[in-house]
Amino acid sequence: MINNLRARLRCVVRDERGFSLFDLIVGTTLMLAMSGSVYPLVGTGGRSLRHIGDSVQTQSQLRAAIDSLTDESRWGTTITAETATSVTVRVAAGSPFSPTSDYTVTFAYDAAADRITREVDPDAEGPTAAGTATVSVTPMGGISTAAP
């Protein structure tokens, strides 16, 4: 009986010497399969992060453009709709944007580039295009319109 127990213990000790080549191949295969299934998730997360960053930047730029348009429109004395996609605002001297002289700013939407542009013309006395409707705005006050 004691010899039988010793034989069993030797058998168990001999079997636990380490991993066999088969064990290593199976373990490596399982690890590669799991890594391969996680990689697309990491790639998708990276792409999503880039899109979120682009979206935040676009929203920030749009917010700044709208703030600029709103502020200059409030202080504008004349707002002219040049075309269906552009607006010109004449800002008088004494505003927070130009305390010493008048200026004209044009906001235009470019559908091809999907962009709003802002152009400043320091010559505020420039001509008004024929056939455009003009809206005169008193800063922080009333509105009056003039047809072409």
Buried (B, 14 or more C-beta within 10 A) or exposed (E): EEEEEEEEEEEEEEEEEEEEEEEEEEEEEEEEEEEEEEEEEEEEEEEEEEEEEEEEEEEEEEEEBEEBBEBBBEBBBBBBBBEEEBBBBBBBEEBEBBEEEBBBBBBBBEEEEEEBEEEEEEEBEEEBEEEBEBBBBEEEEEEEEEEE
